[in-house]
Amino acid sequence: MIRRAVQFFVVAIVMAACASPQAQIETASAIKSLDDPFRPYREYSTGKIQGGSLLGPGIGAGINEKQLAARVDRKTGAVVTFLEFEIAYTGALRRSYERATNVRAETLPITVLAHRTSDCNQQTGTCSHFELLHITIPEGDLRGAGADGYPLKLFARTGPDVEVAVSKELITALLAKVDADRLALSAVSTGSASADAAQR
């Protein structure tokens, strides 16, 4: 069973390598919208960027996907921006990524959305692991990101830390949607205020 799990990770890594980073970014820059009236916010998200690399001898192959998103409050226009990060790897222990920081060593709030362990080999003690993380990034940080984008690091309780970078292209595409949403909200508010004033 562990052989099948390793094959899965190797195939995923090869597939990720086939698409160039620029091609992935161009595809992911098409912003998706979620406008569910039962939620107090509208959500915008980039597509997923996939990458893979060997994370060290005896640690197992790792693959990851990342997706940048924002939620805009329907009433106030307040924005929450965050990164969803998925990582899958093989190893004896679950790494438990539980802390994230930016390049100024400032802590970024992190929430574990899901984790799963499967395909364990009793002879080697090795399993397939999956962790899905939600990392809150201040909107101001994203707006101040340089040409290299926004780098951050995830720290594991057990195993290697992971450096993640959100490209400038994805940040620009997402914030353009956020700004358009805020502009529309402002126009509606102004229109309502003008209508109220005319009725008085």
N, C-alpha and C positions, 0 to 999 in steps of 0.2 A: 504493500500500500504506500509506503514511503517513496518507492520508486515512482509511482504515479504522481505523487505530490511534487516531487522534484521535477518531473517532466513538465508539469503544469507551469511551474515557475520559470523554467528554461524557455519554454515556448512563449510565455508572456514577455520575457525579456527580449527575445529575438524579434517579436512583433513590434515592441516598442521602438526598437532600434531601426526598424524599416522606415518609419515615418520620421523625417528630419524634424529637429526642434522647431524650426521656423514654420514648417507645414502644420505641425500640431498647434502652434500658437495662432496661426491664421484661422484654423478651424474652430479653436476654442474661443476666439474673439467674438463669435456670433453669440450675442447675449440672449439667454432664454428668460422669459417672464412667467411668473406665477401670480395671477390676480384672482385669488379666491376670496369672495366677499365674506366668508365666514372667518377669515383671519384678520387681525387688526393691522396688517401690514401687506405691502406688495413686495414680492421677492424677485430679485434679478440674479442670475448666475451665469458664469462662463461655462464653456464646455470643460471636459476633464483633460488634463495633461498627464500622460503616463510616462514613467521613466523606470529604469531598472539598472541595478548594478550589483556586483558581488560586494558584500559588506564585510569581508574579512575571512580568513581561514577558520574553518570549523564553525562558522556562524550560520552559513546557509545563504542561498540566493534570496534577494529581496526585490520586490517590485512595489511601486507606489503610484498613486494617482492623486492629483490635487485639483481643487475647484474653488475659485474665488466667488463669493456671493455677498449680496447686500439686501437688507430689509428696510423698507421705508415706511414709517408709521403713517397710516392714512390720514390722521387728524393733524398731527404736528409737523410731519415731514422729517422727524428725527430719524437718523440713519444708524444702523448697526452693520458693520462690515466684518466678514469672517472668512476663514479658509477651512474647507473640509479636506482632510488629508487621510487617505487610506494607505495602509502598508500591510503587505503580506510577506511572510518569510518562513523559513524552516529553522528549527532549533530545538534544543532540549527544554528551554524555558520561554515563557511569555515575557516579552521585554517590558511591557507596561509603561508606555510613554505617558508621562504625567506632568511634565513641565516644559514650557516654551518661553524663549526670550528673543528679543530683537538684537540688532548689532550694538545697541547701547546697554545691553544686559538688563533691559527692563522686562519684567515678567508680563507675559500675555496670557489672559485667561484661557484655560484649556478644559474641554469637557470630553469624556470618553462616550461616544454615541453607541458603539458596539464593539464586541470582541468575540472571537470564536477560535476554538482549538479543535483540530480534527486530524484524522489519518496518523495517529500515533503508532510508532513502531516500538513494541515492548523490548525488542532486542537492543536497539540503539538508544531508546529513550527520546527519540526525535519526533517532533510533531509539526504539522502545518499550523501557522498562526495568522490571524487577521485582526487588525485594529483599525477602527474608524474614529477619527478625532475631529473635534470642532474647536478651532483656535480663533478667538476674537482679536481683531486687529483694529486699532483706532482709525477712524476715517481720516483724521489729520495726518497720520503716519503714511497712509496710502497716497494722499494728495502731495505729500512732501517727498515721495520716493524719487530717486534719481534715475538716470538712464538704465542702470543695472537692475531696476525693480526693487523689490522688497525682500531681503533675506531674513530668515529666522532659523532658529535651531530648536529641535525637539530633544529632550533629555529622557532617557529610559531608566527605569529602576534597575533593570538587568539587561546588559547588552550594549550595543553601540548607539551613540547619539546620531541624529540625522539632521543634516542641513537642508533647508528647503528655500527655494527662491521663487517669488511670484514675479513674472515678467512685467515690464512697464506697459507692454501692449495690452495685456489683460486688465491691468489696473485702469488704464485710460478708457478702454471700451466699457468697463463696468461703471466707472464714475460718470461717463457721458449719459448713461441710462438714468443714473441716480439724479443727475442735475436736470435732465428733461422731466423727470417725475416731479421734482421740487418746483420747477417752473410752472408746470401744469397745475399743481396744487395752489401755488401763489396766485395764478390767474383766476382760478375758481373762487378763492377767498376774496380777491379784489372785486370780482364781479358780484359776489354776494353782498359785500359791503356797499357797493354802489347802488345795488337794487334796494337795499334797506334804507339808504339815505334818500333815495328818490321817493320812497313811500311815505316818508315823514313830512 
